[in-house]
Amino acid sequence: MDMDGGDTAMPTGGPGLSDMGMNMSNETVASDFLAAILDDTDLQPFDWAITGAFWYGIVVVIVLATVINFLRWATLKTRLRAAAAKHPRPAHASNPFTSAVATVTSIVREASYPQFTPTRSRWLRIPPFGTSILILTYLGFLLGLEFFNVDYAGAQYWEARGLRAAWLTVAQFPLLILLSGKNNLIGVLVGISYERLQVLHRWVARVILLTATLHGAYQLVGWNQYGVMHIEISTDSCIPTGFATWILLLWLVFSSTAPLRNLSYEFFVIQHVISFVGFLVAVFYHIPPNALNARVFIWLGIGFFLLDRLSRFARSAFINSKPGRATLISLPGGVTKVSVRSHRVKSWKPGQHVFLCIPRFGVGQSHPATIASIPSSHNNDLVFILRAHKGFTKRILNGAVSSSTENLLTKEKHELHPDPEERFLALIDGPYGASHSDFAAFDTTILIAGSTGVTFILPILLDIAHRASTQNLPACNIVFVWMIKNTEWAIWIVNELQAAVERLRRVGIEVAVHINVTCDPSFTEAAEDTRECGCDCDVRIGPCCCETGLEDQDEEDGVTPAPIEKATLTDGKAKSSKSTIEQPNVISRKSTTSVVTRTVSPMALLRSRLTSFSTLTSGRPDIRAILWAALDNAQGETGVAVCGPAALNKTVRNTVASVSDQRGASKGTGAEGVYLHCEGYEW
């Protein structure tokens, strides 16, 4: 009965719901009208079908990516078999079909490789074109489903849109979890490791935040329009639980931005898991009891999450049932060389990483670390080169044993270091990663790294050298480019690098090694950890990274510098001719008439070792010139791998896309294509 004595009319739900002729000031009428608005009996079946359409689309994309991944794998295997059979030019497209495929592949690569993002910005990170196109396509797909056939007239106009957004929000939940797992089902199918799917994981989370915001906003607008918001707020628990869910989701997205994520990796992981559990609880309380189908997606997500965690736990428990022992050696540049002898981890792929925990320096703290060795090197030890920043990496540097440059140089090329007396308990989770193509299957390989990024490209070189000594490979030319801030940093890998180069040259593979001591810190360090420093820097405001040139260091080390020579690499060997150099100073002294004025210092010994198999240059490398020179001599597809900070990766991306386009690889000219794999510092 109407409290005001007026006649009442029970509204019925449906597309034509209207408040016309109703006394909305009557609480009973208003409450009944609100109940009719919230009645989604007619909406649920179609919204459920929309979530099915969403997953059909996702499955189609995954299947297509799986097919492409299989074709990539088959192509590489075919090349390796052709090389084993001693076929000429095994990495070259040899028939019209493979040529057509190569042309289409080059078109896609040239469109997807470029990246334009402010490298000095801590907050704004724009993905490469390929990833950006995928993200925009995903967003367009979701918005298309949101507004497809949802034009309900009357009072359910806003409610229908809000509920559609809610269904799409929960439908994305299993995908969000699938993209986050270390043991990633999607990654296995499409050939992309979990850390490279993290960018999609974060963007799916942002789209979920968008659809959740639309869900709440649409409903608030509708309730406010008909004056029933106060009743909904006072009578329905969905409002406080929905707000709590949205706040937790907002925090999860915001705290996952790069600046906050990189403040402390360990803290980020802990708070992310706790916040996620809180988000799950809030979601369950928010979903109404009559929306059981919606909870299916939440349970699926929880199932995928638990499956990943349980598989990781089981794997880690097996590996660490006989824990490894780690030795720590401090090296120049604030670096620790960690060698772990594991009883369980005996095989891994070049470029893979693990999560390393040394309880002595942080109980329960695991740090991602790229394996700088291969199974056949360093007595099957897992070797890591970790740059000290703060927290775990700083503590292990403080606990490491010091070793002089001279001692390290006098060890055998295959020996890592003398065993320190103290070995630390080491727990390992992994290995993971290495979804890149097999670089041994390319005619020409260009490996580029900045600073500790060398831990990614060095094992690729070691792997090719090891395999080339026992079998024929498509690989004919290798260019190794390493940018470091100080010449002394080359001690990190000088023994391994020289051994690999000599091994490759013995089997007839041409190798050019360029070590660039650069004055541009953005090419060797993460942008947020450095300051501007160019070759015209003002020494009055502080030390300059390029105040002393390489030739000046010779005099300080007691070696009279020889005339500066321009170095070239022909047939895999260093040659030099005296000339005026347009590039920065280059040292190439395989044979020199320098006069030793006193005992040769360790730095002079290091430079002598380096210049015996590489070109040592002061200044940044000309990536474009290196790429052009390599492609001019390529007799098949070229593979490029780069690992470093954002500035370096962006430069290589744009250069590869530009050079490939200029050479006409995507225009059917017959020019050889270029495959690019970029690895970054950040997590």
C-alpha positions in Angstrom: 0.0 0.0 0.0 1.1 3.5 -0.8 2.2 5.3 2.4 0.8 8.6 0.8 -2.6 6.9 0.0 -2.1 7.3 -3.7 -2.6 4.6 -6.2 0.4 2.4 -6.9 1.4 0.6 -10.0 3.9 -2.2 -9.9 6.4 -1.6 -12.7 7.6 -4.5 -14.7 11.1 -5.0 -16.0 11.9 -4.8 -19.7 13.2 -2.6 -22.4 10.2 -0.2 -22.1 10.4 0.3 -18.3 9.3 3.9 -17.4 8.5 5.9 -14.3 5.8 7.8 -16.0 2.7 8.2 -13.8 4.5 7.0 -10.7 4.8 8.8 -7.4 8.6 8.5 -7.0 8.5 10.4 -3.7 6.8 7.3 -2.2 9.5 5.1 -0.8 7.7 1.9 -1.6 7.1 2.9 -5.2 10.6 4.0 -5.6 12.0 0.8 -4.1 9.8 -1.3 -6.4 10.9 0.8 -9.3 14.6 0.3 -8.3 14.0 -3.5 -8.1 12.6 -3.5 -11.6 15.7 -1.6 -12.9 18.0 -4.1 -11.2 16.1 -7.1 -12.6 18.4 -8.5 -15.2 16.4 -11.6 -16.1 16.1 -10.4 -19.7 19.7 -9.1 -19.8 21.7 -12.0 -18.5 21.3 -14.5 -21.4 22.5 -12.1 -24.0 25.3 -10.8 -21.8 26.4 -14.3 -21.1 26.6 -14.9 -24.9 28.7 -11.7 -25.2 31.2 -13.1 -22.8 31.3 -16.3 -25.0 32.0 -14.1 -28.1 34.9 -12.5 -26.1 36.5 -15.8 -25.4 35.9 -17.0 -29.0 37.9 -14.0 -30.2 40.7 -14.7 -27.7 40.9 -18.4 -28.7 41.1 -17.5 -32.4 44.0 -15.1 -31.7 45.8 -17.7 -29.6 45.3 -20.4 -32.3 46.7 -18.1 -35.0 49.7 -17.2 -32.9 50.3 -20.9 -32.2 50.3 -21.7 -35.9 52.7 -18.9 -36.6 54.9 -20.1 -33.8 54.9 -23.6 -35.2 55.9 -22.3 -38.7 58.7 -20.3 -37.1 60.0 -23.4 -35.3 59.7 -25.5 -38.4 61.6 -23.0 -40.5 64.5 -22.8 -38.1 64.7 -26.6 -37.8 64.7 -26.9 -41.6 67.6 -24.5 -41.8 69.6 -26.5 -39.3 68.9 -29.7 -41.2 69.9 -28.1 -44.4 73.2 -26.8 -42.9 73.9 -30.3 -41.5 73.4 -31.6 -45.0 75.9 -28.9 -46.2 73.4 -27.2 -48.5 74.6 -23.8 -49.6 72.8 -20.7 -48.1 70.5 -22.7 -45.7 69.1 -19.5 -44.2 68.1 -18.1 -47.6 64.5 -18.2 -49.1 65.1 -20.7 -51.9 61.8 -20.9 -53.7 58.8 -18.6 -54.6 56.7 -19.8 -51.7 59.4 -19.1 -49.0 60.2 -15.8 -50.7 56.6 -14.8 -50.5 56.5 -15.8 -46.8 59.7 -13.8 -46.2 58.2 -10.7 -47.8 55.0 -10.9 -45.8 57.1 -11.5 -42.6 59.2 -8.4 -43.4 56.1 -6.3 -43.9 54.8 -7.3 -40.4 58.2 -6.8 -38.8 58.8 -3.3 -40.3 55.4 -2.3 -39.0 55.8 -3.8 -35.5 59.4 -3.1 -34.6 59.5 0.7 -34.3 59.0 2.3 -30.9 58.5 6.0 -30.1 58.5 6.6 -26.4 60.1 9.2 -24.1 63.1 7.3 -22.7 63.7 9.8 -20.0 60.2 9.6 -18.6 59.7 7.6 -15.5 55.9 7.2 -16.0 55.1 7.3 -19.7 56.2 4.1 -21.5 54.7 3.5 -24.9 55.1 -0.1 -26.2 56.5 -0.9 -29.7 54.1 -0.5 -32.6 53.4 -4.2 -32.8 52.4 -4.4 -29.1 50.5 -1.1 -29.3 48.5 -2.4 -32.3 47.6 -5.6 -30.4 46.6 -3.6 -27.3 44.4 -1.1 -29.3 42.8 -4.0 -31.2 42.0 -5.7 -27.8 40.5 -2.4 -26.5 38.5 -1.9 -29.7 37.2 -5.5 -29.5 36.1 -5.0 -25.9 34.4 -1.7 -26.5 32.7 -3.2 -29.6 31.2 -5.9 -27.4 30.3 -3.3 -24.7 28.1 -1.3 -27.1 26.9 -4.1 -29.3 23.0 -4.4 -29.3 22.6 -2.8 -25.9 20.2 0.0 -26.8 17.5 -0.6 -24.2 14.9 2.1 -24.1 13.5 3.4 -20.8 14.8 3.1 -17.3 17.1 0.2 -18.0 19.1 2.1 -20.6 22.0 2.8 -18.2 21.6 -0.4 -16.3 22.0 -2.5 -19.4 25.2 -0.8 -20.3 26.5 -1.1 -16.7 25.7 -4.8 -16.5 27.3 -5.5 -19.9 30.5 -3.8 -18.6 30.3 -5.9 -15.5 30.1 -9.1 -17.5 33.0 -8.1 -19.7 35.0 -7.2 -16.6 34.7 -10.7 -15.0 35.1 -12.4 -18.4 38.6 -11.0 -18.7 39.7 -12.3 -15.3 40.9 -15.8 -16.5 42.9 -14.1 -19.3 44.5 -11.7 -16.8 45.7 -14.7 -14.7 46.8 -16.7 -17.7 49.0 -13.9 -18.8 50.7 -13.5 -15.4 51.8 -17.1 -14.6 55.5 -18.1 -14.7 54.4 -21.5 -16.1 52.4 -19.9 -18.8 50.0 -22.0 -21.0 49.5 -19.2 -23.5 53.3 -18.6 -23.6 53.9 -22.3 -24.4 51.5 -22.3 -27.3 52.5 -19.0 -28.9 56.2 -19.3 -28.1 56.5 -16.2 -25.9 57.9 -16.4 -22.4 56.0 -15.1 -19.4 58.0 -11.9 -18.9 57.3 -10.8 -22.4 53.6 -11.4 -21.8 53.7 -9.2 -18.7 53.1 -6.0 -20.8 49.8 -7.6 -22.0 49.0 -8.7 -18.4 49.3 -5.1 -17.3 47.3 -3.7 -20.2 44.5 -6.3 -19.7 44.4 -5.1 -16.0 44.1 -1.5 -17.2 41.2 -2.5 -19.6 39.6 -4.3 -16.7 39.8 -1.1 -14.7 38.2 0.7 -17.5 35.3 -1.7 -17.9 34.8 -1.8 -14.1 34.7 2.0 -14.0 32.2 2.0 -16.8 30.1 -0.5 -14.9 29.9 1.7 -11.8 29.6 4.9 -13.7 26.7 3.8 -15.8 24.7 2.5 -12.9 25.3 5.6 -10.8 24.1 7.8 -13.6 21.0 5.6 -14.1 20.1 5.5 -10.4 20.7 9.3 -10.0 18.5 10.0 -13.1 15.5 8.4 -11.5 16.2 9.6 -7.9 16.7 6.1 -6.4 20.4 6.3 -5.6 19.8 6.9 -1.9 17.7 3.8 -1.7 20.4 1.7 -3.5 23.1 3.0 -1.3 21.2 2.3 1.9 19.8 -1.1 1.1 22.3 -2.8 -1.2 25.7 -4.2 -0.1 26.9 -4.1 -3.7 27.7 -0.4 -3.3 30.4 -0.7 -0.5 31.8 -4.0 -1.8 31.9 -2.6 -5.4 33.7 0.5 -4.2 36.2 -1.6 -2.2 36.8 -3.8 -5.3 37.4 -0.8 -7.5 39.8 0.8 -5.0 41.8 -2.4 -4.8 41.8 -2.8 -8.6 43.0 0.8 -9.0 45.8 0.2 -6.5 46.9 -3.0 -8.3 47.1 -1.2 -11.6 48.8 1.9 -10.2 51.4 0.0 -8.1 52.3 -2.0 -11.2 53.6 1.1 -13.0 57.3 0.9 -13.8 58.6 3.6 -11.3 56.8 2.0 -8.4 57.5 -1.5 -9.5 61.2 -0.8 -9.7 61.5 0.9 -6.4 61.7 -2.5 -4.7 61.0 -5.7 -6.6 60.6 -7.8 -3.5 58.1 -5.4 -1.9 56.2 -5.1 -5.2 55.7 -8.9 -5.4 54.6 -9.2 -1.7 52.1 -6.3 -1.8 50.8 -7.4 -5.2 49.9 -10.8 -4.0 48.3 -9.5 -0.8 46.3 -6.9 -2.8 45.2 -9.5 -5.3 43.9 -11.8 -2.5 42.0 -8.8 -1.1 40.6 -8.0 -4.5 39.3 -11.6 -4.9 37.5 -11.4 -1.6 35.9 -8.1 -2.5 34.8 -9.5 -5.9 33.1 -12.5 -4.3 31.2 -10.3 -1.9 30.3 -7.9 -4.7 28.8 -10.3 -7.2 25.1 -10.9 -6.4 23.9 -14.4 -5.5 21.8 -14.7 -8.6 24.8 -14.1 -10.9 26.3 -17.6 -10.6 27.5 -17.6 -14.1 29.7 -14.6 -13.5 31.4 -16.5 -10.6 32.5 -19.1 -13.1 35.1 -16.7 -14.5 36.4 -15.9 -11.1 36.8 -19.6 -10.2 38.5 -20.2 -13.5 41.0 -17.4 -12.7 41.6 -18.8 -9.2 42.1 -22.2 -10.7 44.7 -21.0 -13.1 46.4 -19.0 -10.4 46.6 -22.0 -8.0 47.8 -24.3 -10.8 50.7 -21.9 -11.6 51.6 -21.6 -8.0 51.4 -25.3 -7.2 53.5 -26.2 -10.3 56.1 -23.5 -9.3 56.1 -24.8 -5.8 56.6 -28.4 -6.9 59.3 -27.5 -9.3 61.2 -25.3 -6.8 60.8 -28.0 -4.1 62.4 -30.6 -6.3 65.2 -28.3 -7.4 66.0 -27.1 -3.9 65.6 -30.4 -2.2 69.4 -30.5 -2.8 70.1 -26.8 -2.8 73.0 -25.3 -4.7 76.0 -23.5 -3.3 77.1 -20.0 -4.5 80.4 -18.3 -4.7 80.6 -14.5 -4.9 83.3 -12.5 -6.6 83.2 -8.7 -6.7 84.2 -7.1 -10.0 84.8 -3.5 -11.1 81.7 -1.3 -11.6 79.9 -2.5 -8.5 79.2 -5.9 -10.0 79.1 -9.3 -8.4 79.8 -12.5 -10.3 77.8 -15.2 -8.8 78.5 -18.9 -9.6 76.0 -21.4 -8.4 76.7 -25.1 -8.5 73.2 -26.7 -8.7 72.6 -30.4 -8.2 69.3 -30.3 -10.1 69.5 -27.6 -12.7 71.8 -29.1 -15.3 70.4 -27.8 -18.6 69.0 -24.4 -19.8 68.8 -22.3 -22.9 70.8 -19.3 -23.8 69.1 -16.2 -22.5 67.1 -17.9 -19.8 66.8 -16.5 -16.2 66.1 -17.7 -12.8 64.8 -16.2 -9.5 67.8 -16.4 -7.2 67.6 -16.5 -3.5 70.6 -16.5 -1.2 69.1 -16.6 2.3 72.2 -15.3 3.9 71.5 -11.9 2.2 67.7 -11.9 2.4 65.4 -14.6 3.6 62.5 -15.2 1.3 63.8 -12.6 -1.3 64.2 -13.9 -4.8 65.9 -11.7 -7.5 65.5 -12.3 -11.2 68.9 -13.0 -12.8 69.9 -13.9 -16.3 72.2 -16.9 -16.7 75.4 -15.7 -18.3 76.7 -19.2 -18.9 75.7 -22.3 -20.9 75.5 -25.9 -19.6 78.8 -26.8 -21.4 80.8 -23.9 -19.9 82.0 -23.0 -16.4 81.9 -26.7 -15.2 78.1 -26.6 -15.6 77.7 -23.8 -13.0 75.0 -21.2 -13.4 76.8 -17.9 -13.6 75.2 -14.5 -13.0 76.6 -11.0 -13.3 74.6 -8.8 -11.0 74.9 -5.0 -10.8 74.5 -3.7 -7.2 71.7 -1.2 -6.7 70.1 -1.6 -3.3 68.7 -4.3 -1.2 69.6 -7.9 -2.2 72.1 -7.0 -4.9 73.9 -4.5 -2.6 74.1 -7.0 0.2 75.6 -9.7 -1.9 78.2 -7.3 -3.3 79.2 -6.4 0.3 79.5 -10.1 1.0 81.6 -11.0 -2.1 85.3 -11.8 -2.2 87.4 -9.2 -4.0 89.7 -10.3 -6.8 92.2 -8.1 -8.7 92.1 -7.6 -12.4 95.5 -9.1 -12.7 94.4 -12.4 -11.0 91.3 -12.6 -13.1 93.3 -12.1 -16.3 95.9 -14.8 -15.5 93.3 -17.5 -15.1 92.6 -20.0 -17.8 90.1 -18.8 -20.4 87.5 -21.4 -19.4 88.0 -21.0 -15.6 85.6 -18.7 -13.9 87.6 -17.9 -10.8 89.4 -19.6 -7.9 86.9 -21.1 -5.5 86.5 -18.7 -2.6 86.6 -20.4 0.8 83.0 -19.4 1.6 80.1 -20.9 -0.3 76.5 -19.7 0.4 73.3 -21.6 0.2 71.5 -20.7 -3.0 67.8 -21.5 -3.8 66.6 -21.3 -7.4 63.3 -21.0 -9.1 63.5 -21.6 -12.8 64.9 -21.4 -15.4 62.4 -19.3 -17.3 62.4 -17.3 -20.5 64.3 -17.5 -23.8 61.4 -17.5 -26.2 63.6 -16.0 -28.9 64.5 -17.8 -32.1 67.6 -20.0 -32.3 70.3 -17.5 -33.5 72.4 -20.4 -34.8 69.9 -20.8 -37.6 70.6 -17.3 -39.1 73.2 -16.6 -41.7 74.3 -13.4 -39.9 73.8 -12.7 -36.2 74.3 -9.3 -34.6 74.4 -9.2 -30.8 74.2 -5.8 -29.0 74.3 -5.1 -25.3 74.7 -2.2 -22.9 76.5 -2.9 -19.6 75.1 -5.9 -17.8 72.8 -6.6 -20.7 75.8 -8.7 -21.9 74.5 -11.5 -19.7 71.8 -12.1 -22.3 73.9 -12.0 -25.5 77.0 -13.7 -24.1 75.4 -17.2 -23.7 74.0 -16.9 -27.3 77.6 -16.5 -28.5 78.8 -19.3 -26.3 76.1 -21.6 -27.5 76.8 -20.9 -31.2 80.5 -21.5 -30.6 79.9 -24.7 -28.7 77.6 -26.1 -31.4 79.7 -25.0 -34.3 82.6 -27.0 -33.0 80.6 -30.3 -33.5 78.2 -29.6 -36.4 77.6 -27.5 -39.4 75.4 -24.5 -38.8 73.8 -21.8 -41.0 75.7 -19.2 -39.1 78.5 -17.6 -41.2 79.0 -14.1 -39.6 78.6 -12.8 -36.1 78.9 -9.2 -34.9 79.2 -8.7 -31.1 78.7 -5.1 -29.9 79.1 -4.3 -26.2 78.8 -0.8 -24.7 80.4 -0.2 -21.3 81.1 2.9 -19.3 84.6 2.0 -18.2 87.2 -0.2 -20.0 87.8 -2.1 -16.8 84.3 -3.5 -16.9 85.4 -5.7 -19.8 87.0 -8.0 -17.2 83.5 -9.3 -16.4 83.6 -11.6 -19.5 86.9 -11.2 -21.2 88.0 -14.8 -20.7 84.7 -16.2 -22.0 84.4 -13.8 -24.9 88.0 -14.5 -26.1 87.5 -18.3 -25.9 84.3 -18.1 -27.8 85.7 -15.9 -30.6 88.7 -18.1 -31.1 86.5 -21.2 -31.2 84.3 -19.7 -33.8 87.2 -18.5 -36.0 88.7 -21.9 -35.9 85.6 -23.4 -37.6 85.5 -20.6 -40.2 82.8 -18.4 -38.8 83.7 -14.7 -39.1 83.4 -12.8 -35.9 83.7 -9.0 -35.3 83.8 -7.9 -31.7 83.2 -4.2 -31.0 83.7 -3.0 -27.4 82.6 0.6 -27.0 83.6 2.6 -24.0 80.8 5.2 -24.2 80.4 8.6 -22.6 76.6 8.4 -23.0 75.3 6.7 -19.8 71.8 6.3 -21.3 73.2 3.6 -23.5 74.7 1.6 -20.6 72.6 2.3 -17.6 68.8 2.6 -16.9 67.8 6.2 -17.4 66.6 6.8 -13.8 70.0 5.7 -12.4 72.2 8.1 -14.3 72.9 11.7 -15.1 73.6 13.5 -18.4 77.3 13.4 -19.3 78.6 14.2 -22.7 82.1 14.6 -24.1 81.8 18.4 -23.7 80.9 18.1 -20.0 81.9 20.8 -17.5 84.4 19.2 -15.2 84.0 22.0 -12.7 80.6 20.6 -11.6 81.9 17.0 -11.0 83.8 14.2 -12.5 83.3 13.5 -16.2 82.9 10.0 -17.5 85.0 10.8 -20.5 87.5 13.3 -19.0 90.3 10.9 -19.6 90.5 9.3 -23.1 91.8 5.8 -23.8 95.0 7.1 -25.1 95.6 9.2 -21.9 95.0 6.1 -19.8 98.0 4.4 -21.6 100.4 7.0 -20.2 98.9 6.7 -16.7 99.5 2.9 -16.9 103.1 3.4 -17.9 102.7 2.7 -21.6 103.6 5.2 -24.3 100.6 5.2 -26.7 101.2 4.1 -30.2 99.9 6.2 -33.0 96.1 6.0 -33.2 95.0 3.5 -35.8 91.7 2.9 -37.5 90.7 -0.8 -36.9 88.7 -2.9 -39.3 87.7 -6.5 -39.2 88.1 -8.6 -42.3 87.7 -12.4 -42.5 87.1 -12.4 -38.7 90.6 -11.0 -37.9 91.6 -7.5 -36.8 93.5 -5.4 -39.4 94.5 -1.8 -39.0 95.8 1.0 -41.1 97.0 4.4 -40.0 94.5 7.1 -40.9 92.6 10.0 -39.6 89.5 8.7 -37.8 86.2 10.4 -38.0 84.7 8.2 -35.3 85.9 8.4 -31.7 89.4 7.1 -30.9 89.9 3.4 -31.6 92.6 1.3 -30.1 93.7 -1.7 -32.1 97.1 -2.9 -31.2 97.6 -6.5 -32.1 101.1 -5.5 -32.9 102.5 -2.4 -31.4 105.8 -0.6 -31.1 104.9 0.9 -27.7 107.7 1.3 -25.3 107.1 -0.1 -21.8 108.5 2.4 -19.3 107.7 0.2 -16.3 105.9 -2.9 -15.3 102.8 -3.3 -17.4 99.7 -2.5 -15.3 96.6 -4.7 -15.1 94.7 -2.2 -17.2 97.3 -2.3 -19.9 97.2 -6.1 -19.8 93.4 -6.0 -20.1 93.5 -3.7 -23.1 96.2 -5.8 -24.7 94.0 -8.9 -24.2 90.9 -7.1 -25.6 92.6 -5.7 -28.7 94.0 -9.1 -29.6 90.6 -10.3 -30.7 88.3 -7.2 -30.7 88.1 -3.5 -31.6 88.1 -1.2 -28.6 86.5 2.1 -29.3 85.9 5.3 -27.3 82.4 6.5 -28.0 79.0 5.2 -29.1 78.7 2.6 -31.9 77.1 3.5 -35.2 74.3 0.9 -35.1 73.1 1.8 -38.5 76.5 1.4 -40.1 77.1 -1.9 -38.3 73.7 -3.2 -39.5 74.2 -2.0 -43.1 77.6 -3.6 -43.3 76.4 -6.9 -41.9 73.4 -7.0 -44.3 75.5 -6.2 -47.3 77.4 -9.4 -46.8 74.5 -11.6 -45.6 73.6 -14.6 -47.7 70.5 -15.3 -45.7 68.2 -14.0 -43.0 69.9 -11.9 -40.3 69.1 -12.2 -36.6 69.6 -9.3 -34.2 69.5 -9.5 -30.4 69.7 -6.5 -28.1 69.6 -6.3 -24.3 69.9 -3.0 -22.5 68.0 0.0 -21.2 65.1 1.6 -23.0 67.2 4.1 -25.0 69.4 1.4 -26.5 66.4 -0.9 -27.3 64.4 1.9 -28.9 67.4 2.9 -31.1 68.0 -0.6 -32.3 64.3 -1.2 -33.0 63.9 1.9 -35.1 67.2 1.3 -36.9 66.3 -2.3 -37.8 62.9 -1.2 -39.1 64.4 1.7 -41.1 67.2 -0.3 -42.7 65.0 -3.2 -43.6 62.6 -0.8 -45.3 65.3 1.0 -47.2 66.8 -2.3 -48.4 63.3 -3.3 -49.7 63.0 -6.5 -47.7 59.2 -5.9 -47.5 58.9 -5.0 -51.2 59.8 -8.3 -52.8 63.3 -7.1 -53.9 65.0 -10.3 -52.7 66.8 -8.4 -49.9 67.3 -10.6 -46.8 65.0 -10.0 -43.9 66.0 -9.1 -40.3 64.6 -10.8 -37.2 64.9 -8.7 -34.0 64.6 -9.8 -30.4 64.8 -7.1 -27.7 65.4 -7.9 -24.0 65.1 -5.2 -21.4 66.5 -4.5 -17.9 63.1 -3.8 -16.3 60.6 -6.1 -14.8 
